[in-house]
Amino acid sequence: MQIDTHQPPLSAPLKVSFDYNRSVGPLLSKFFTALRERRIVGVRASDGRVLVPPAEYDPVTYQPLTEVVPVASVGTVLSWTWQSQPLEGQPLDRPFAWALIKLDGADTPLLHAVDVESADAISTGARVHAHWVDEPVGAITDIAYFSLGDTEEQVPSTPDERDPVIIQKSPSTIEIQHTASQPESAFLRGLEEGKLLGARTGENGKVYFPPREADPATGSALDTFVELPDKGTVTTFAIINIPFAGQRIKPPYVAAYVLLDGADIPFLHLIQEIDASEVRMGMRVQAVWKPREEWGLGIDNIEYFKPTGEPDADYDTYKHHL
């Protein structure tokens, strides 16, 4: 099967995000708990300096630090740079300054945002104060940003009776523009039409599914596309029993490597319509496709694989494809 190589490769944004949960330890627990109470604290080092944010270990002796010291929420700009086009997730959705701010009572600067109308409105030596969010949770983002002026904001005097902050959830996100290779683009366009395309070198090469840029064994280009059936054999599998964030299927369920008939490399997909305990190596399976109107450019056009009811494949037919 020949593919039109003049078609431009597919390209789309790819966003990966997850929550990173961290145990903050005894010292940073005090720092984040103080932020939740709209206070800022540092830690005293062996040379007498007050470090903000607090370091867990002394930069001179490398010993754990323990002496927590309160500092002001007012400070002086030591240096700054202008953010003319804010990015998603940054403290402000309008142009602002990033600044190194040495809080009164501290000896090291804190990096944070300063809300000013223009780059002309901020300068080294400017006095700024913290502006707090309405509902602090125990994170550096409890300081929404700093504003010009050296008068501390009035904060509520109501005591915070919540437990100290010991775990901090940090959302992490990266977004890139992914451009598929020519073989990958052909593979994805095939899926949109309900076709499963593998690729090989010449007429007798191994058939790789999904297609790759080149044969990993020889380095030769995979220049011949092969349309494969949607039936295959389970080579290996795992039963998923543990729930996790974002899980769309209730455990237990099976994720298996399926070797499509005519392919030389198995690929990972779901096995359903059978009890997880009955899935086995060599079991013959067939794809269950989503309704045609739901197809897109993805392998998830196949919702899962189900048993065909055929006799299991002989081990010798797939033992070299595990």
Secondary structure, DSSP 4 states (H G I P E B T S, - for coil): ----TTSPPPEEEEEEEEEEEEE-HHHHHHHHHHHHTT-EEEEE-TTSPEESSPPSB-TTT-PBP--EEEE-SEEEEEEEEEESS--TTSS-SS-EEEEEEEETT-SS-EEEEE--SSGGG--TT-EEEEEE-SS--SSGGGEEEEEESS-PPP-------SPPP-EEEEEEEEEEEEE--HHHHHHHHHHHTT-EEEEESTTTSPPBSS--SB-TTT--B--EEEEEPSEEEEEEEEEE-S--TT--SPSSEEEEEEEETT-SS-EEEEE-SS-GGG--TT-EEEEEEPPGGG--SSGGGEEEEEE--PPPPPGGGTGGG-
